[in-house]
Amino acid sequence: MIVAKATLPWPPSGLSPNGSQGDYRGKARLASAYKARCSLLMREKGRAVPRLPAGTVVSRIVVVACPPPRVSRYDFDNLAKRLKPAFDALADALGVDDGEWRAMVLERGERCKAGAVIVEVEVV
């Protein structure tokens, strides 16, 4: 059963693990800003992600990546790493540790103007 669906912004390229290896503080600031933006979007009225009761098992997270037109290629392992701040924001909103999620599915979606990441949360 799907309990939450959120549309999040495309992650900044500066969060790529293949990016600049010397600017750790800049990457941390970028990750913090992206997490805050995702948290804010998940708390907005009408699109809020519900807090789940204690003990709820998140059986599956489905992530549909809809890249912006300027992104020519991306691979799933780097995308998952770039999305870590968004996953942390989602875990905070749900009240369920992301280490307890049972499965995650990454799918390629259609390109869209600004890029988006659509996340669906399923519970047992």
Buried (B, 14 or more C-beta within 10 A) or exposed (E): EEBBEBBBBBBBBBBBEEBEEEEEEEBEEBBEEBBEBBBEBBEEEEEEBEEBEEEBEBEBBBBBBBBEEEBEEBEEEBBBEBBBBBBBBBBBBBEBEBEEBEEBEBEEBEEBEEBBBBBBBBBE
